Amino acid sequence: MQHFTVLVLLTIFFRAHANFDNDTEESTEPPEIDDSPITNPLYFAVNTMQPVWVTQKNLSTKVTCEYFRLQYLSSTTYGFLHGYTNAGNEIASKDERTAMFGGENEVYPWMYVLPEENKPGRNYSLRYWNDTENCAIFTTQDLETANPLCEMHVWNSTIGRQLTECSRVYNDHCNSSHPVYNSTCQAYVEKEDFLEFKISDYFRDMLD
């Protein structure tokens, strides 16, 4: 009888040990990763390390050399540097902002630029994106007048080209044109890149 009791206890022990191993194996399985392809055209319109220039708007403005520059990007979030000059002067504004992408099932893809101190939030709707000309048409709202604002955004790589399709869509949607980009803007960006390069070199030398 004593041997039978020992046998039963051993059987229970080994079964429990086997169940523990199974539970351990299940708990170490990697979590499922959402690897579904990104289809939001807004993601592709901003996915470049180049400056993205605002070349023209439908409202008159003193702002020149306005640009967006990517800092980080995910399927839901867009972090960027936003800068511009005022009538060709030195930097009037340059700050880091974050935008959240809206739903892809909307009529137009959109993003909401989150508010920050002394800077209100703002919606941008993507009306058109051309991945050959690397240009886009956005609509938003003028922060001063609350009037509808229509803008053409162009990657730096195609800024000097004839953008036939983007120009056509801009004219259809925006009606009037006031220039924001001019030939001095390239020197402004090159100066910025040079300063960033020199600063990174300085800290690299300190670490060596």
Secondary structure, 3 states (H helix, E strand, C coil): CHHHHHHHHHHHHHHHHHHHHHHHHHHCCCCCCCCCCCCCHHHHHHCCCCCEEEEEECCCCCEEEEEEEEEEECCCEEEEEEEEEECCCCEEEEEEEEEEECCCCCCCCEEEECCECCECCEEEEEEEEECCCCEEEEEEECCCCCCEEEEEEEEHHHCCCCCHHHHHHHHHHHCCCEECCCCCHHHHHHHHHHHHHHHHHHHHHHHC
